[in-house]
Amino acid sequence: MKPTSVVVLDANGQQLSSTTAKKARKLIAQGKVALVSEDPLTIQLSYSVELPPEPAEVEKPGEGKRILLHICCGPCSTYPIERLREEGFQVTGFWYNPNIHPWQEHQQRQESAQKYAEAVGLPVIWHEKYEMPLYLRAVAGHERFRERCRICYRMRLEKTAQAATEGGFDAFTTTLLISPHQDQAMIRQIGEEVAEEWGVEFYFENFRRGWSERGRLTREHDLYRQQYCGCIYSEWERYNEAHIDVLLTP
């Protein structure tokens, strides 16, 4: 039979951790505690005990907030969606990637993102236009790595910030922050700049800590895994060692 727990009070009547009847009877016999009640068996100490304060409930940064998540592809959306929801955000996806070439590659990535969004019940705003010509005009003469990336990041984050403002969202962010192949510092800088321009918060978090979880979820959901960043220049660099320097040679 399980020993009966005894109620233990301090001198101020504050309830403490319980003890066993055997130990309580021994303390009573020794005159170290006072018997308060037999049923339930209750004893009281002759001194007060200061208990540690209850730990304060940590407020989640996204509690009560709506956030618009720019999605660059299905795999990279996996962990950020999960993480933002854990942080209390009400998450909506946003698809706008005019940098992805060719058209079939763009469609394959979009279909992969849509597949995962449906699996996890994520509402998504799909930008209705594929604005590849705008991207090519913007990077013309700036094709080198990082130089073109800055332009690309700004195009996508500006469009996301605009959509967030128009949709009444509290903040926006991007799945680009999960990839170790992207310039996270540059993304953050541009995100904060366009946030100020559009009057909406850019939420930064280092999603890279979820890179392995991204891999697990990608395999679990059988998502399409692309082999290059997105634009024709990154594809060239991925498969041709000479790549872009040839293009830029006078």
SVG drawing of the C-alpha trace seen along z (x, -y; Angstrom):
<svg xmlns="http://www.w3.org/2000/svg" viewBox="-10 -54 48 56">
<polyline fill="none" stroke="black" stroke-width="0.4" points="0.0,0.0 1.3,-3.4 2.2,-5.6 -0.3,-8.4 1.0,-11.9 1.0,-14.3 0.2,-18.0 3.0,-20.2 2.6,-23.9 5.1,-26.5 4.5,-29.0 2.5,-31.3 0.3,-28.5 2.0,-28.2 1.8,-24.7 5.1,-23.0 6.1,-19.7 4.3,-16.7 6.0,-14.1 5.1,-10.5 3.0,-9.7 5.8,-7.8 8.2,-10.8 5.4,-13.1 4.6,-11.0 8.3,-10.9 8.6,-14.8 5.4,-15.2 6.8,-12.9 10.1,-14.8 8.2,-18.1 9.7,-19.5 6.3,-20.1 2.7,-20.7 -0.2,-18.4 -2.9,-20.5 -5.3,-17.8 -5.6,-14.0 -7.8,-13.8 -6.1,-14.7 -2.9,-14.3 -1.5,-17.9 1.6,-19.2 3.0,-22.7 6.5,-23.9 7.5,-26.5 9.2,-28.7 8.4,-30.2 9.9,-29.1 10.6,-31.4 9.8,-29.6 11.4,-30.5 9.1,-32.6 7.1,-30.9 9.0,-31.1 7.5,-33.9 5.8,-32.7 8.0,-33.7 6.0,-35.6 6.4,-34.2 7.6,-36.9 4.8,-36.0 1.9,-35.8 -1.1,-37.4 0.9,-38.4 0.4,-37.6 3.5,-37.1 4.0,-36.8 6.7,-34.3 8.4,-34.7 8.9,-31.1 11.8,-30.5 11.1,-26.7 9.4,-23.8 12.4,-22.3 13.4,-25.7 9.9,-26.4 9.7,-23.3 11.6,-24.3 10.7,-28.1 7.0,-27.3 7.3,-25.0 9.5,-27.3 7.4,-30.4 4.3,-28.6 6.2,-27.5 7.0,-31.2 3.2,-31.9 2.9,-33.5 -0.1,-33.0 1.9,-32.2 0.9,-32.9 3.2,-32.0 4.0,-34.3 5.4,-33.1 7.3,-35.6 10.5,-34.4 11.2,-36.0 14.8,-34.9 14.1,-31.2 14.8,-30.0 13.8,-28.4 10.0,-28.4 9.7,-24.7 12.1,-24.9 10.0,-27.7 6.9,-25.7 8.4,-22.6 9.6,-24.5 6.2,-26.2 4.4,-22.9 6.7,-21.5 6.0,-24.5 2.3,-24.1 2.5,-20.4 4.1,-21.1 1.8,-24.0 -1.3,-21.8 0.3,-19.1 0.8,-21.5 -2.3,-23.6 -0.4,-26.8 -2.4,-29.5 -0.3,-31.0 -0.5,-34.1 0.7,-33.2 1.9,-36.2 0.0,-35.9 2.8,-37.0 6.1,-35.4 8.2,-38.5 11.4,-37.0 12.0,-39.9 12.1,-42.3 14.8,-40.3 17.0,-40.0 16.7,-43.8 17.6,-44.6 20.8,-42.4 22.0,-43.3 25.5,-44.5 25.6,-43.2 25.8,-39.5 28.6,-38.6 27.8,-36.6 26.7,-38.6 26.3,-41.7 23.3,-40.1 22.2,-38.5 21.8,-41.8 19.4,-42.9 17.6,-39.6 17.1,-39.7 15.8,-43.3 13.3,-42.4 11.8,-39.6 11.8,-41.2 10.4,-44.5 7.5,-42.6 6.9,-40.7 7.0,-43.8 4.5,-45.4 2.2,-42.4 2.6,-42.4 1.6,-46.0 -1.3,-45.8 -2.5,-42.6 -2.3,-44.1 0.4,-41.7 2.4,-42.6 5.7,-41.4 7.4,-39.5 10.4,-37.3 11.9,-34.8 12.9,-31.2 16.1,-32.4 17.4,-32.8 17.7,-29.0 20.3,-28.3 24.0,-28.3 24.5,-29.1 22.8,-32.5 24.3,-35.7 22.3,-36.0 23.8,-39.3 22.9,-40.9 19.3,-39.5 18.9,-40.9 20.2,-44.3 17.9,-44.5 14.9,-43.1 15.3,-45.9 15.7,-48.5 12.5,-47.6 10.7,-47.1 11.3,-50.8 10.3,-51.8 7.0,-49.9 6.3,-50.5 6.2,-46.9 8.5,-44.8 11.1,-42.5 11.4,-39.5 14.9,-38.1 15.8,-34.7 18.7,-32.4 16.8,-29.5 20.0,-27.8 19.9,-25.9 17.0,-24.0 19.0,-22.9 19.1,-19.2 15.4,-19.3 14.8,-20.8 16.5,-17.7 14.4,-15.3 11.1,-17.0 12.1,-17.2 12.7,-13.5 9.6,-12.7 7.3,-14.7 9.2,-13.7 9.8,-17.3 11.6,-18.3 15.2,-19.3 16.7,-21.8 20.4,-21.7 21.1,-25.4 20.0,-28.6 17.6,-29.7 18.8,-32.0 20.5,-31.0 23.8,-32.5 23.7,-30.2 23.0,-27.2 26.0,-28.1 28.2,-28.4 26.9,-25.1 27.7,-23.1 30.5,-25.0 33.8,-25.8 34.6,-28.6 31.1,-30.0 30.5,-33.7 34.0,-35.1 33.7,-34.1 30.6,-36.2 32.2,-39.2 35.5,-39.0 35.7,-42.0"/>
</svg>
